[in-house]
Amino acid sequence: MPKQSAHTQTLAHAKLPRLITSLPGPNAKRVVEQDHRYISPSYTRSYPLVAKRGLGALVEDADGNTFLDFNAGIAVVATGHCHPEVVAAVQRQAAELIHMSCTDFYYEGMVELAEKLAAIAPGSEPKKVYFGNSGTEAIEAAIKLARYHTGREKIIAFYGAFHGRTMGSLSLTASKAVQRKGFGSLLSGVFHVPYANTYRCPYGHEPQDCCTGCAKFIERVLFTKIVDPQEVAAIIVEPIQGEGGYVPGPAEFLRDLQRICRQHGILLITDEVQSGMGRTGKWWAGDHSGIEPDILCVAKGIASGLPLSAIIAPSRVMDWKPGAHASTFGANPVSVAAALATHRLVKDHYMENARRMGEYIFARLSKWPERFPIVGDVRGKGLMIGVEIVADQKTKEPAPKLRDSIEDLAFSKGLLVLGAGPNSIRLAPPLLIDEEQADFAIETLEACIRETESLV
């Protein structure tokens, strides 16, 4: 096991935050000022956290303040920050082989990881795996594979979706206009349709009718007025929309999409970049509805913080020829070592903990809309939970400024949360949290909501 520093040993014996300076502290202020001078202004920073070290669900800043992390590095550190087994795997591999490039050579670890991913992907067909570095790379690969395999060009995506920021994935993204503004023409042949958000049904239907209406729109409107289904290569969907506000797709909606795809020879692509790797209490969020995607995209939590992504598809679908697609750093040996350790830990411990802790948190949050006038909805699965903040529960008017106030107050009290969508708070902690940490997060957020309501 790797040797721990004195600071890390201190974190190892703590579970809850400890603030020792005003926020931001002097060291954090210095770094933020330097950041403003040298770093691209395209990054979004919600509050001045300057992270220096992390362990488990805790993060320490540059001034020695510790925070409870309910972001998990944007749903990335599934096994917690610097899990000792992941760190040990990385150190062993870094001392043995850092890089050769799987584009041209073979790695034993890559094959082992691909076998494990193929085994946990939905469906009984033999699978193959392609490796990249990030979520947006996984989406780009899925776009190319779908077009290659089907010989078709068109792709259907959903309003509220976030699939990445490179040009192909950005063409599918429809979360915030600022993400697309200023970049000119994007990928052609992309059509966006409404997502089945049962809290905000795009047709104004009751929740039980929203699912069918959204799926049927593709058949009754898009396929009859805009595009012939025989020209559509794929429908891509997040089983739980991430940046769109942590909105779960109802099981009937997802199953209807699969039916439409099967009927017309269209590939169903699921984007599990944020929702996969055990975060919802199952390997994949789509598992809750029983769907079997033709291409499954995974990244973020796959390697506990190291850059890695993958797409998984039946062998009959992943039929492209050598040279059709590749990535120099995809399946980097060090990232693969971290992913193998992550897979083992999630399988043996943390996926079940995500299910159990998700149920525990939901049991406490389910009454929030009754208790707090500015809470409109609480939703999600496992440890992927969204809380929508509204100005009025009857009109459901979004309240982004109130959401931002809650987020800032939580930071001031030692809890790290982030927004999702225009007015929701996302709760996406490492999968190893316990009840004591969950209680702290819930009680802190309740205090922040009360304080925010008092200012309205």
C-alpha positions in Angstrom: 0.0 0.0 0.0 1.3 3.5 -0.7 2.8 5.5 2.2 0.6 8.3 3.4 1.7 11.8 4.2 0.9 13.4 7.6 -1.8 15.5 5.9 -3.3 12.4 4.2 -3.3 10.5 7.5 -5.2 13.4 9.1 -7.8 13.2 6.3 -8.0 9.4 6.7 -9.2 9.8 10.3 -11.8 12.4 9.4 -15.3 12.0 8.0 -16.7 15.5 8.1 -15.6 19.0 7.1 -13.4 21.3 9.1 -13.0 25.0 8.2 -10.1 26.9 9.7 -10.0 30.1 7.6 -12.5 32.4 6.0 -13.3 31.3 2.4 -11.5 31.7 0.3 -8.3 31.6 2.4 -5.2 33.6 1.6 -3.5 30.8 -0.4 -6.7 30.1 -2.3 -7.1 33.8 -3.2 -3.5 33.8 -4.6 -4.2 30.8 -6.8 -7.5 32.2 -8.0 -5.8 35.5 -9.0 -3.1 33.6 -10.9 -5.8 31.5 -12.6 -7.5 34.6 -13.8 -4.2 35.7 -15.3 -3.1 32.5 -17.1 -6.1 30.1 -17.5 -8.7 30.1 -20.3 -11.8 32.0 -19.3 -14.0 29.2 -20.9 -14.0 27.2 -17.7 -17.0 27.6 -15.3 -16.2 27.9 -11.6 -19.1 28.1 -9.2 -17.1 29.0 -6.1 -13.4 29.5 -5.2 -12.4 25.9 -4.1 -8.7 25.4 -4.7 -8.2 21.7 -4.2 -4.9 20.4 -2.9 -5.5 16.9 -1.7 -8.3 14.5 -1.3 -9.1 11.2 0.4 -12.4 9.3 0.3 -15.2 11.8 0.3 -13.1 14.7 1.7 -11.2 17.4 -0.1 -8.6 19.7 1.5 -8.0 23.1 0.0 -4.8 25.2 -0.3 -5.3 26.6 3.2 -6.0 23.4 5.1 -9.8 23.7 5.0 -11.5 20.3 4.5 -14.8 19.8 2.6 -17.3 17.0 2.2 -17.4 16.4 -1.6 -20.8 15.7 -3.0 -19.6 16.3 -6.5 -17.0 13.4 -6.7 -15.1 15.5 -9.2 -18.2 15.7 -11.4 -19.2 12.0 -10.8 -15.7 10.9 -11.6 -14.0 9.6 -8.4 -16.5 6.7 -8.0 -14.3 5.0 -5.4 -13.5 8.2 -3.6 -10.5 10.5 -3.8 -7.1 8.6 -3.9 -8.5 5.2 -2.9 -5.5 3.3 -1.6 -6.0 0.3 -3.9 -6.4 2.6 -6.9 -3.3 4.6 -6.0 -1.3 1.3 -5.5 -2.4 0.0 -8.9 -1.4 3.3 -10.5 2.0 3.3 -8.8 2.8 -0.3 -9.8 1.8 0.3 -13.4 3.7 3.6 -13.7 6.8 1.9 -12.5 6.4 -0.8 -15.1 5.0 0.7 -18.3 3.4 4.1 -18.9 2.8 4.1 -22.6 3.2 2.3 -25.9 -0.1 3.2 -27.6 -2.8 0.6 -28.1 -3.4 2.0 -31.6 -0.3 0.0 -32.8 0.5 -2.5 -30.0 -1.1 -4.8 -27.5 -1.6 -4.5 -23.7 -2.7 -7.4 -21.5 -4.5 -5.0 -19.1 -6.5 -3.5 -21.9 -7.8 -6.9 -23.0 -8.6 -7.8 -19.3 -10.6 -4.6 -18.9 -12.4 -5.0 -22.1 -13.5 -8.5 -21.1 -14.8 -7.2 -17.8 -16.7 -4.3 -19.5 -18.2 -6.6 -22.1 -19.4 -8.9 -19.3 -21.3 -6.2 -17.5 -22.8 -4.6 -20.6 -26.5 -5.4 -21.2 -27.5 -8.2 -23.5 -26.1 -11.6 -24.2 -24.5 -11.0 -27.5 -20.6 -11.1 -27.7 -19.3 -7.6 -27.3 -16.2 -5.6 -28.3 -14.8 -2.5 -26.7 -13.2 0.7 -28.1 -11.1 2.9 -25.7 -10.7 6.7 -25.7 -9.8 9.3 -23.1 -13.0 11.2 -22.2 -16.7 11.2 -22.4 -16.8 13.5 -25.4 -14.4 11.1 -27.2 -16.7 8.2 -26.4 -19.6 10.1 -28.0 -17.5 11.0 -31.1 -16.6 7.3 -31.5 -20.2 6.3 -31.1 -21.3 8.8 -33.8 -18.7 7.4 -36.2 -19.4 3.8 -35.5 -23.2 4.3 -35.9 -22.7 5.9 -39.3 -20.1 3.4 -40.3 -22.2 0.3 -39.4 -25.5 1.5 -40.7 -24.4 3.4 -43.7 -26.8 6.1 -42.6 -26.1 9.7 -41.6 -28.9 11.2 -39.5 -28.9 11.1 -35.6 -31.7 11.9 -33.2 -30.9 13.5 -29.8 -32.9 15.2 -27.1 -33.5 18.7 -25.7 -31.7 19.0 -22.4 -29.0 16.6 -23.4 -25.3 17.1 -22.7 -23.0 14.8 -24.7 -19.8 16.9 -24.7 -18.1 19.9 -26.2 -16.1 18.7 -29.2 -17.7 19.5 -32.5 -19.5 16.2 -33.1 -20.7 15.7 -29.5 -21.6 19.4 -29.3 -23.9 18.9 -32.2 -25.9 16.5 -30.1 -25.7 18.6 -26.9 -28.8 20.8 -26.3 -28.4 21.8 -22.7 -27.4 25.5 -22.7 -27.1 27.9 -25.7 -23.8 29.2 -24.4 -22.2 25.8 -25.0 -22.9 26.1 -28.8 -22.8 29.9 -29.3 -20.0 31.2 -31.5 -18.8 28.0 -33.1 -20.5 28.2 -36.4 -22.0 25.3 -38.3 -22.0 22.0 -36.4 -22.5 18.4 -37.5 -25.3 18.1 -40.1 -28.2 15.6 -39.9 -28.8 16.0 -36.2 -32.5 16.4 -35.0 -33.5 17.2 -31.4 -36.8 16.1 -29.9 -38.4 16.5 -26.4 -37.1 14.3 -23.5 -39.6 12.7 -21.2 -39.2 14.9 -18.2 -42.2 13.9 -16.1 -41.9 17.0 -13.8 -41.8 19.4 -16.8 -43.6 17.4 -19.6 -43.0 19.3 -22.8 -46.6 18.6 -23.8 -48.1 19.5 -20.5 -49.3 16.0 -19.9 -49.6 14.3 -16.6 -46.5 12.2 -15.6 -48.1 8.9 -16.6 -48.8 10.2 -20.1 -45.6 12.1 -20.7 -43.4 9.0 -21.5 -45.5 7.7 -24.4 -46.1 11.2 -25.8 -42.4 12.0 -26.1 -41.4 8.7 -27.8 -44.4 8.8 -30.1 -43.4 12.3 -31.3 -40.5 10.7 -33.1 -42.8 8.4 -35.0 -45.8 10.7 -35.5 -44.0 13.9 -36.3 -40.3 13.5 -37.0 -40.6 10.4 -39.1 -43.6 11.7 -41.1 -42.6 15.3 -41.6 -38.8 15.7 -41.3 -36.7 12.6 -41.8 -37.3 9.1 -43.1 -36.4 6.6 -40.5 -34.4 4.6 -43.1 -31.9 7.5 -43.1 -31.4 7.6 -39.3 -28.3 5.9 -38.0 -28.9 6.3 -34.3 -31.0 7.7 -31.4 -28.7 8.8 -28.6 -30.2 9.2 -25.1 -29.0 9.7 -21.5 -31.0 7.3 -19.3 -30.6 10.0 -16.7 -29.9 13.5 -18.2 -26.9 14.9 -16.4 -26.3 18.6 -17.2 -29.9 18.8 -18.2 -30.9 18.7 -14.5 -30.4 15.1 -13.3 -33.7 14.0 -15.0 -34.4 10.3 -15.1 -35.9 8.9 -18.2 -39.0 6.8 -17.3 -38.6 3.1 -18.0 -41.5 3.2 -20.5 -39.9 6.0 -22.4 -36.6 4.2 -22.7 -38.2 1.0 -23.7 -40.3 2.8 -26.3 -37.1 4.2 -27.8 -35.6 0.8 -28.0 -38.8 -0.5 -29.8 -38.6 2.3 -32.3 -34.9 1.6 -33.0 -35.4 -2.1 -33.4 -38.4 -1.5 -35.7 -36.5 0.7 -38.1 -32.9 -0.7 -38.0 -31.7 2.3 -36.0 -28.9 1.9 -33.4 -29.8 2.9 -29.8 -26.9 4.7 -28.1 -27.0 5.2 -24.4 -24.7 7.9 -22.9 -23.8 6.5 -19.5 -20.8 8.8 -19.1 -22.2 10.3 -15.9 -24.7 7.7 -14.8 -22.7 4.5 -15.3 -20.2 2.5 -13.3 -22.5 1.7 -10.4 -23.6 5.2 -9.6 -27.3 4.4 -9.7 -27.0 1.2 -7.7 -26.7 -0.9 -10.9 -23.8 -0.9 -13.4 -25.8 1.2 -15.8 -28.8 3.5 -15.3 -30.4 1.9 -18.3 -30.4 -1.4 -16.4 -33.3 -0.1 -14.3 -35.5 -0.2 -17.4 -34.1 -3.3 -18.9 -33.0 -1.8 -22.2 -30.1 -3.2 -24.2 -28.3 -0.4 -26.2 -26.5 -1.1 -29.4 -23.7 1.2 -28.3 -23.0 2.1 -24.6 -20.8 5.0 -23.8 -18.9 5.2 -20.5 -16.2 7.5 -19.0 -16.0 9.6 -15.8 -16.3 7.0 -13.1 -14.6 4.2 -15.0 -11.0 4.9 -13.7 -11.5 6.9 -10.4 -10.1 10.1 -11.8 -7.7 9.0 -14.5 -8.6 9.8 -18.1 -10.3 6.9 -19.8 -13.5 6.2 -21.8 -15.0 3.4 -23.7 -17.8 2.4 -26.0 -19.2 -1.1 -25.8 -21.1 -2.7 -28.6 -22.1 -6.1 -29.9 -19.4 -7.6 -32.2 -21.7 -7.5 -35.2 -22.0 -3.7 -34.7 -18.4 -2.9 -34.0 -17.4 -4.0 -37.5 -15.2 -1.1 -38.6 -11.9 -1.9 -40.2 -8.3 -1.2 -39.0 -7.6 2.5 -39.3 -11.2 3.6 -39.2 -10.8 5.0 -35.8 -8.2 5.1 -33.0 -6.7 7.1 -30.1 -3.1 7.5 -29.2 -3.7 7.7 -25.5 -6.8 5.5 -25.3 -6.4 2.6 -22.9 -3.2 4.1 -21.5 -1.8 1.4 -19.2 -1.9 3.5 -16.1 -5.5 4.5 -16.7 -6.4 0.9 -17.4 -4.7 -0.2 -14.1 -6.9 2.4 -12.3 -10.0 1.1 -14.1 -9.3 -2.5 -13.2 -9.0 -1.5 -9.5 -12.1 0.6 -9.8 -14.2 -2.2 -11.4 -13.3 -4.6 -8.6 -14.1 -2.1 -5.8 -17.4 -1.0 -7.4 -18.4 -4.6 -8.0 -17.5 -5.9 -4.5 -18.5 -2.9 -2.4 -19.6 0.4 -3.8 -22.4 -0.4 -6.2 -24.4 -1.9 -3.4 -23.5 1.0 -1.2 -24.7 3.4 -3.8 -28.1 1.7 -3.9 -28.4 1.6 -0.2 -27.2 5.1 0.5 -29.4 6.4 -2.4 -32.5 4.9 -0.7 -31.4 6.4 2.6 -31.0 9.9 1.2 -34.2 9.7 -0.8 -36.1 8.7 2.3 -35.1 11.9 3.9 -35.4 14.2 0.8 -38.8 12.9 -0.4 -40.6 15.3 1.9 -38.6 18.4 0.9 -41.3 19.7 -1.6 -43.8 19.6 1.3 -41.4 21.2 3.7 -39.7 23.8 1.5 -41.7 26.1 -0.8 -38.7 26.6 -3.2 -38.1 22.8 -3.7 -40.1 21.7 -6.7 -38.9 18.2 -7.3 -36.5 15.6 -5.9 -35.5 12.8 -8.4 -32.8 10.4 -9.5 -31.5 6.9 -8.7 -28.8 5.7 -6.3 -26.3 8.4 -5.8 -27.3 10.5 -8.7 -29.9 12.8 -7.2 -31.3 16.1 -8.5 -33.2 18.7 -6.4 -35.0 21.3 -8.6 -35.3 24.8 -7.1 -38.3 26.9 -8.1 -39.8 30.3 -7.4 -43.3 28.9 -7.2 -44.3 25.3 -6.8 -47.6 25.8 -8.7 -46.1 27.5 -11.8 -42.8 25.7 -11.5 -41.0 28.9 -12.4 -37.3 28.0 -12.4 -35.2 29.9 -9.7 -31.6 29.7 -10.8 -30.5 32.5 -8.5 -31.9 30.7 -5.5 -30.2 27.5 -6.6 -26.9 29.4 -6.9 -27.4 30.9 -3.4 -27.9 27.4 -1.9 -24.8 26.2 -3.7 -22.7 29.1 -2.4 -24.0 28.7 1.2 -23.2 25.0 1.1 -19.6 25.8 0.2 -19.4 28.3 3.1 -20.4 25.5 5.4 -18.0 22.9 4.0 -20.2 21.0 1.6 -19.4 20.8 -2.1 -22.4 20.6 -4.5 -22.9 21.8 -8.0 -25.8 22.8 -10.2 -27.2 20.8 -13.0 -29.5 22.3 -15.6 -30.8 25.8 -15.2 -32.1 25.5 -11.6 -31.3 22.1 -10.1 -28.7 21.0 -7.5 -26.9 17.7 -8.2 -25.9 15.3 -5.5 -23.3 12.9 -6.9 -20.9 11.9 -4.0 -18.3 9.2 -4.2 -20.0 5.8 -3.9 -18.3 5.1 -0.5 -20.2 7.7 1.6 -21.8 6.5 4.8 -24.9 7.6 6.8 -23.0 10.1 8.9 -21.7 11.9 5.8 -25.2 11.7 4.2 -26.8 13.2 7.3 -24.3 16.1 7.3 -25.0 16.8 3.7 -28.8 16.7 4.1 -28.8 18.8 7.2 -26.4 21.3 5.7 -28.6 21.7 2.6 -31.7 22.0 4.7 -30.0 24.9 6.5 -29.0 26.5 3.2 -32.5 26.2 1.8 -34.0 27.8 4.9 -31.5 30.6 4.8 -32.2 31.2 1.1 -36.0 31.1 1.7 -35.6 33.8 4.4 -34.1 36.1 1.8 -36.9 35.7 -0.8 
